[in-house]
Amino acid sequence: AAFVTVLLTGRALGIDRKLMTLIGMGTAICGGSAIAAASSAIDADDQDISYSISTIFLFNVAAIFLFPVIGHLLKLTDTGFGMWAGTAINDTSSVVAAAYSYSTAAGNFATVVKLTRSLMIVPVTLALALIYARERQDGATQFSLARVFPWFILGFLLASLIITLGVLPKAAVTALSQTGRFLIIAAMAAIGLNTNIQAFRRAGPRALILGAATWLAVMLASLSVQYASQLW
């Protein structure tokens, strides 16, 4: 849904192909992390990276406020909201912030969904690297798996294994959970520090329109699949 929308809308708006790719990656997979990974694979310039990250982060902030309100209006269950937030909000920190504001159960489920979705960074970035490498005359690429692999996924799996095995005492788990919530707040503040309002002005309305259209497509696709599964 994200890549089809970004392709059709981007062409209609006359947006550069690389900028379209970065906005599509950021919306479809994992926000800034996916953009950073894709930028090395397609040899994007700094301007396109700045425009795409600024566009994605704008909708990250909007999602934190809008998703819980819409979720309550739609009367989504904790699991339903967690699935929706995990699949339709761009960045991991924004997913966690929005979902935990809905409920703890929704936050727990959304985190797993989002990290599973983040794994798509690897195959999609590999495909982009191969496509763009073939298009270059010299056939060379600067793609590096070590640079694009989402290493935080391994940290998540390790933490899950530790909790499952009961290695840590309950007091330590509680302290670490509270620390994690604080770090999420710090991460959201850091996103604000990295968002330059001037980048939006330089990008103009086209990049924002493309980001909004792609995000809306993902939101509706996610809800549609959920409702369709209930009918089946």
Secondary structure as GFF3:
##gff-version 3
##sequence-region A 1 232
A	DSSP	alpha_helix	2	13	.	.	.	ID=ss1
A	DSSP	alpha_helix	17	25	.	.	.	ID=ss2
A	DSSP	pi_helix	26	30	.	.	.	ID=ss3
A	DSSP	alpha_helix	31	42	.	.	.	ID=ss4
A	DSSP	alpha_helix	46	73	.	.	.	ID=ss5
A	DSSP	alpha_helix	78	88	.	.	.	ID=ss6
A	DSSP	alpha_helix	92	102	.	.	.	ID=ss7
A	DSSP	alpha_helix	104	118	.	.	.	ID=ss8
A	DSSP	alpha_helix	121	135	.	.	.	ID=ss9
A	DSSP	alpha_helix	145	148	.	.	.	ID=ss10
A	DSSP	alpha_helix	152	165	.	.	.	ID=ss11
A	DSSP	alpha_helix	170	193	.	.	.	ID=ss12
A	DSSP	alpha_helix	197	231	.	.	.	ID=ss13
###
